[in-house]
């Protein structure tokens, strides 16, 4: 992303005054292992590692909604 990274975007969304975002689930996609803990600490519900398959996305979504 040209103006920041996913962690910054997650922080922005989590700190927003938009009450709809308080109930939203976030799955972060990353290729950097050093971002995993920071993403989880900042409110990500799950992580998908690059490269990934469509099946991986479906499994991660199922995990956070079941």
N, C-alpha and C positions, 0 to 999 in steps of 0.2 A: 504494500500500500504506500502510495507516495507521501502521505502526510503523517505517517505514524505506523504503529503496528497493531496487531490484534489485541494485545494486552491493554494498550491505551484506549482502543475502541470499547473493550469490555468495561474498563473503568468508567468511561464516559457514560455508557448505557446504564451501568449499575448505580451511578450517582445522579442520574437524571431525575427530574421532578415528575416525569411522566409515570403515573402510577401503573399503567399497563405493563411497563417494563419490569416491575417488581416480581411479576409472576412468570416472566418469560424464561425458558430454559435455553442455555447456551452450550453449544458443542464447538470447541475450538479445533481448528485444523492446523497442524504445525509439522515442520520437518526438523525443528530445533529442540533437542532434548532439554536444553537449559530453560525453556519457556514453560515446560509442563507444570511444575510446582507453582510457579507464579500465576499461571492461568487458573489453576484449581484454587489457589488462595484468594484470587480476585473474583471468584464466583462462577467459573465455568463448571458445568455439570458433568462434562466428559471431554475427552481428548481423542482426536483421530490423528494418527501419525501418517505422514506422507512416505511413500506412495500408499494409496488405499484403493479399495475396490468398492463398488456400489453395495455389496453385501456388508462390508464393514460399516458403512453409514447406516444401513437399516438396523444392524445389531446395536449400534450405539444409541440410536433413537429409541429402540425398544427398551433398552436398559433404563433410560431416564423416565420413561412413561409407564413402566410396569411396576 
